[in-house]
Amino acid sequence: MPLELLPDLRRAFPETEFVEFDAAEDLEAEVRDGGLALIDAVKGLDRVRLITDVDAIAQSKTYTMHDFDLGMTLKLMKKMGMLKRVLIFGVPVGYAKGKAMKELSELLRASLPRT
C-alpha cells in the first residue's frame, strides 16, 4: 500500500523527499541528525498509526516478517548509536487507499518538521 500512495504523497508534500526502499539495510544512509521517518505496511493495525518505539516492533506479534527485519535493523542502528529517534507511519495491510492517504497526510502534517 505505501508504494501506491507515493505519487499522491509527492503531490501533497512537494517539500518532502520520499525515497523507495526494498531492503532495510539501506536505511542507514537516510538517517538525518539521528532521526529517521518512514512509511510501511503493518499487519494488525486498525488505522494509520505513528510508531516511535523501535523495541515494540521486534517484540510484537502483530507485525509481518518484513517488519521484524525492519525492527531488527532499526534496533541494531539504535544500539550502535546511529539512530536516536524514529517515526514509522504504519499503514494497515489491505487498507483503503483513500482512507490511508487522508489519515497518513494528517499524521505527516502533525509530525514532520516544516521547511
Sequence and secondary structure as in RCSB ss.txt:
>XXXX:A:sequence
MPLELLPDLRRAFPETEFVEFDAAEDLEAEVRDGGLALIDAVKGLDRVRLITDVDAIAQSKTYTMHDFDLGMTLK
LMKKMGMLKRVLIFGVPVGYAKGKAMKELSELLRASLPRT
>XXXX:A:secstr
 HHHHHHHHHHH TTS     S GGGGGGG BTTEEEEEEEETT SS EEE  HHHHHH TTS HHHHHHHHHHH
HHHHTTS SEEEEEEEETT  HHHHHHHHHHHHHHHS   
